[in-house]
Amino acid sequence: MALHLAYRPQNFDELFGNDSIKTSLKSVLSREDRPHAFLLTGPSGMGKTTIGRIIKEELNCYDEDFYEINSSNNRGIDTIRDIAQAVNYSPIIGKCKVYLCDEVHGWTRPAMEAMLKLLEDCPSHVYFILCTTDPDKLLKTILTRCTTYQVKPLSDKEMMGLLNWVLECEGKKISTAVRNEIIRVSEGCPRQALVVLDQVIDLADDEALAAVEAVTVGEAEVVDICRHLIAHKNWDGIRGKVKLVLNSTDPEKLRYAVLGYMNAVLLNSKTHDRASEIIDIFSENTYASGKAGVCNMIYLACK
């Protein structure tokens, strides 16, 4: 099993980092009048869904009464209507039902409005856990009806503790230099750190260092792609580099990198019209379309 799955925390004590969130949630969940709607925000891979599943366990919700919904794929009002009907029924086994909705910024406006009504009239046996990387896209009225927690990147010290713990459990050793490089490229993201560790854990140190660099997005490659787009060159000239970069990074990281570059061009050069066109092409997130979405954006920018 992949390391990021094998070592997914099952309770708050196993969760690295975000100590203030753990302390607050333990306190909140111990009350009789605990809230029925939680909102977990933060960058991808930081543990929002994992924390949501831990909340479910703390609520003593059985698997039969736990519903996990990817809102980027089930984003319309029909999904919320189905939930609104289902919440009226009693739990199958336990005393509560829990709905964990991921990527809720992908909901349509009608879906958000329907969820708002559901949050206002939430049955006493139902709990909602909403997760998002982009809370600004939610209705403000939804935000005010949730107990919100911002899941933050781990510090270098916390990341080192995570890597050391996993290595000890696996009975493996890698050098401090390799661990430091994994921490550097992972940028506080525990999932990314374990994905990278999984790929280098059985390599010699010199090979491991090279492999860590290979599975991350190099600034030079991103800059080359951006310069290619600004110059309005054809797709064939950049296709190989795009494939290489997309095989080694989260598509949203590449999209944000392109947007950041174009924003700098827009503010500091005379080629503002071209940069503006590219910003417009890259304006929508790719949570649903993933690598294919970013690849298509680059293709369209080359046309």
Legacy VTK file of the C-alpha trace (Angstrom):
# vtk DataFile Version 3.0
C-alpha trace
ASCII
DATASET POLYDATA
POINTS 303 float
0.000 0.000 0.000
1.213 3.543 -0.775
2.765 5.278 2.229
0.360 8.224 2.189
-2.513 5.731 2.506
-0.851 3.296 4.906
0.017 6.080 7.342
-3.132 8.172 7.076
-3.962 9.257 10.667
-6.901 7.454 12.256
-7.221 9.774 15.271
-6.032 13.162 16.497
-3.038 11.691 18.324
-1.643 10.341 15.032
-2.087 13.667 13.231
1.103 15.670 12.701
0.879 19.462 12.922
-2.098 21.804 13.298
-2.077 21.380 17.086
-4.474 24.294 17.642
-7.069 22.621 15.407
-6.708 19.313 17.230
-7.095 20.979 20.635
-10.117 22.984 19.533
-11.865 20.050 17.865
-11.336 17.792 20.865
-12.974 20.439 23.042
-15.825 21.196 20.634
-16.649 17.550 19.985
-16.798 16.766 23.695
-19.727 19.131 24.228
-23.360 18.131 24.197
-24.251 21.234 22.165
-21.570 20.699 19.516
-22.041 22.293 16.088
-23.580 20.340 13.234
-21.594 21.953 10.405
-17.792 22.053 10.123
-15.810 23.749 7.366
-12.199 22.694 6.773
-10.174 24.950 4.477
-6.588 24.897 3.263
-4.326 23.831 0.381
-4.633 20.440 -1.265
-2.899 17.549 0.490
-2.789 19.126 3.959
-5.200 16.672 5.595
-8.664 18.255 5.394
-10.413 15.035 4.381
-8.391 13.064 6.926
-9.463 15.440 9.704
-13.036 15.116 8.465
-12.858 11.332 8.820
-11.410 11.690 12.313
-14.333 13.968 13.253
-16.643 11.227 12.010
-14.943 8.738 14.340
-15.135 11.171 17.263
-18.878 11.486 16.656
-19.151 7.687 16.935
-20.637 7.488 13.470
-20.686 4.005 11.952
-19.554 3.426 8.376
-23.110 2.567 7.372
-24.180 6.101 8.310
-21.180 7.886 6.801
-21.454 9.437 3.331
-18.448 10.887 1.501
-19.240 13.026 -1.533
-16.829 14.538 -4.054
-18.563 17.819 -4.790
-16.480 18.545 -7.891
-18.185 15.540 -9.555
-21.550 15.929 -7.787
-21.891 19.685 -7.880
-25.514 20.308 -8.816
-28.691 20.957 -6.900
-29.919 17.377 -7.449
-27.138 16.105 -5.180
-28.209 18.442 -2.380
-31.856 17.515 -2.898
-30.962 13.837 -2.504
-29.153 14.650 0.747
-32.102 16.745 1.956
-34.409 13.759 1.501
-32.010 11.259 3.079
-31.353 13.249 6.262
-34.962 12.815 7.333
-34.405 9.097 7.861
-32.895 7.782 11.087
-29.349 6.363 11.146
-29.026 2.710 10.171
-27.020 1.645 13.228
-25.754 4.477 15.405
-27.143 7.748 16.670
-25.949 10.052 13.906
-25.338 10.471 10.198
-22.265 12.283 8.845
-21.916 13.800 5.375
-18.354 14.644 4.326
-18.457 16.848 1.231
-15.096 17.489 -0.425
-14.222 20.317 -2.863
-17.450 22.171 -2.020
-16.295 25.297 -3.862
-17.320 23.339 -6.974
-21.021 23.518 -6.073
-23.269 25.481 -8.398
-25.023 28.547 -6.996
-28.399 26.731 -6.736
-26.655 23.854 -4.941
-25.109 26.275 -2.446
-28.452 27.906 -1.806
-30.061 24.513 -1.248
-27.267 23.525 1.160
-27.732 26.798 3.034
-31.353 25.903 3.709
-30.262 22.436 4.801
-27.734 23.887 7.239
-30.370 26.207 8.668
-32.764 23.324 9.370
-30.262 20.561 10.123
-31.811 17.534 11.928
-30.299 16.843 15.329
-28.873 13.482 14.216
-27.051 14.881 11.143
-23.585 16.445 10.867
-21.990 18.067 7.832
-18.248 18.332 7.225
-17.395 20.569 4.272
-13.867 20.704 2.808
-12.512 23.238 0.328
-9.308 24.726 -1.007
-11.164 27.898 -2.037
-13.603 29.124 0.666
-13.985 32.513 -1.051
-16.182 30.832 -3.667
-18.761 29.778 -1.058
-21.744 31.884 -0.105
-20.924 34.046 2.904
-24.088 32.773 4.562
-22.724 29.215 4.366
-19.473 30.350 5.950
-21.289 31.943 8.865
-23.228 28.755 9.585
-20.130 26.579 9.890
-17.482 26.169 12.542
-14.420 26.867 10.418
-10.878 25.528 10.710
-7.999 26.503 8.435
-5.670 23.537 7.954
-2.158 24.926 7.530
1.046 23.501 6.015
3.341 21.663 8.412
6.536 23.277 9.675
9.894 21.801 8.670
10.212 20.336 12.173
6.792 18.678 11.931
7.601 17.344 8.456
10.845 15.857 9.742
8.943 14.215 12.589
6.501 12.687 10.106
9.269 11.338 7.863
11.223 9.937 10.809
8.126 8.201 12.178
7.268 6.570 8.839
10.870 5.504 8.263
11.009 3.968 11.735
7.764 2.078 11.134
9.069 0.840 7.777
12.460 -0.113 9.216
14.225 2.053 6.622
16.924 4.722 6.757
17.705 7.621 4.442
20.170 10.439 4.948
19.342 13.789 6.517
20.151 15.438 3.179
17.473 13.407 1.380
14.919 14.057 4.118
15.663 17.784 4.000
15.233 17.782 0.220
11.882 15.991 0.519
10.784 18.596 3.063
11.916 21.430 0.802
10.053 20.266 -2.288
6.915 19.248 -0.366
6.315 22.780 0.959
4.597 21.678 4.151
2.298 19.163 2.449
2.370 15.815 4.316
0.729 13.877 1.491
3.285 15.117 -1.026
6.134 14.303 1.371
4.983 10.696 1.723
4.382 10.342 -2.025
7.956 11.477 -2.685
9.345 9.324 0.143
7.585 6.311 -1.348
9.508 6.803 -4.592
12.969 7.109 -3.030
12.805 5.011 0.142
14.725 2.071 -1.356
17.321 4.099 -3.290
20.899 4.965 -2.394
21.341 8.530 -1.196
22.804 9.925 -4.426
20.067 8.280 -6.491
17.427 9.412 -4.000
18.481 13.063 -4.256
18.254 12.930 -8.038
14.875 11.194 -7.861
13.458 13.837 -5.499
14.394 16.516 -8.007
12.812 14.499 -10.808
9.400 14.260 -9.151
9.056 17.992 -8.541
8.374 20.892 -10.836
11.573 22.705 -11.730
11.332 26.469 -11.968
13.281 26.410 -15.222
10.745 24.099 -16.904
7.805 26.264 -15.831
9.557 29.424 -17.015
10.276 27.757 -20.374
6.585 26.887 -20.760
5.531 30.438 -19.862
8.016 32.011 -22.292
6.781 29.665 -24.997
3.192 30.794 -24.362
4.089 34.507 -24.322
5.899 34.069 -27.626
2.744 32.383 -28.987
4.718 29.454 -30.369
3.026 26.252 -31.539
1.913 23.303 -29.433
4.381 20.811 -30.908
7.322 22.817 -29.617
6.230 22.547 -25.977
4.334 19.262 -25.841
7.229 17.167 -24.494
8.044 19.606 -21.699
4.374 19.869 -20.698
4.170 16.077 -20.462
7.304 15.977 -18.292
6.041 18.676 -15.899
2.513 17.262 -15.621
3.930 13.844 -14.752
5.719 15.326 -11.750
3.344 17.819 -10.178
-0.175 18.654 -9.161
-1.905 20.349 -12.140
-3.116 23.201 -9.951
0.484 24.029 -9.002
1.361 24.411 -12.676
-1.744 26.523 -13.338
-0.919 28.855 -10.444
2.701 29.091 -11.614
1.574 30.161 -15.079
-0.845 32.705 -13.600
1.892 34.128 -11.366
4.285 34.507 -14.289
1.655 36.146 -16.493
0.652 38.506 -13.708
4.272 39.664 -13.435
4.412 40.160 -17.213
1.134 42.072 -17.146
2.470 44.472 -14.512
6.001 44.925 -15.813
6.156 44.645 -19.596
4.625 45.894 -22.810
3.314 42.449 -23.837
0.282 42.926 -21.607
-2.353 41.915 -24.167
-0.864 38.447 -24.662
-0.422 37.928 -20.913
-4.026 38.972 -20.340
-5.245 36.426 -22.904
-3.318 33.639 -21.163
-4.603 34.664 -17.716
-8.131 34.433 -19.089
-7.494 30.907 -20.425
-6.016 29.763 -17.083
-8.619 31.469 -14.858
-10.752 28.423 -13.970
-9.488 25.770 -11.522
-8.871 22.186 -12.644
-10.130 20.266 -9.612
-12.522 18.315 -11.834
-10.481 18.070 -15.052
-7.034 17.568 -13.478
-4.015 17.122 -15.752
-6.191 17.025 -18.865
-7.621 20.427 -17.966
-4.223 22.128 -17.598
-2.901 20.378 -20.703
-5.866 21.704 -22.693
-5.321 25.233 -21.312
-1.721 25.179 -22.555
-2.858 23.799 -25.922
-5.454 26.573 -26.296
-2.878 29.200 -25.347
-0.657 27.924 -28.160
-3.342 28.239 -30.837
LINES 1 304
303 0 1 2 3 4 5 6 7 8 9 10 11 12 13 14 15 16 17 18 19 20 21 22 23 24 25 26 27 28 29 30 31 32 33 34 35 36 37 38 39 40 41 42 43 44 45 46 47 48 49 50 51 52 53 54 55 56 57 58 59 60 61 62 63 64 65 66 67 68 69 70 71 72 73 74 75 76 77 78 79 80 81 82 83 84 85 86 87 88 89 90 91 92 93 94 95 96 97 98 99 100 101 102 103 104 105 106 107 108 109 110 111 112 113 114 115 116 117 118 119 120 121 122 123 124 125 126 127 128 129 130 131 132 133 134 135 136 137 138 139 140 141 142 143 144 145 146 147 148 149 150 151 152 153 154 155 156 157 158 159 160 161 162 163 164 165 166 167 168 169 170 171 172 173 174 175 176 177 178 179 180 181 182 183 184 185 186 187 188 189 190 191 192 193 194 195 196 197 198 199 200 201 202 203 204 205 206 207 208 209 210 211 212 213 214 215 216 217 218 219 220 221 222 223 224 225 226 227 228 229 230 231 232 233 234 235 236 237 238 239 240 241 242 243 244 245 246 247 248 249 250 251 252 253 254 255 256 257 258 259 260 261 262 263 264 265 266 267 268 269 270 271 272 273 274 275 276 277 278 279 280 281 282 283 284 285 286 287 288 289 290 291 292 293 294 295 296 297 298 299 300 301 302
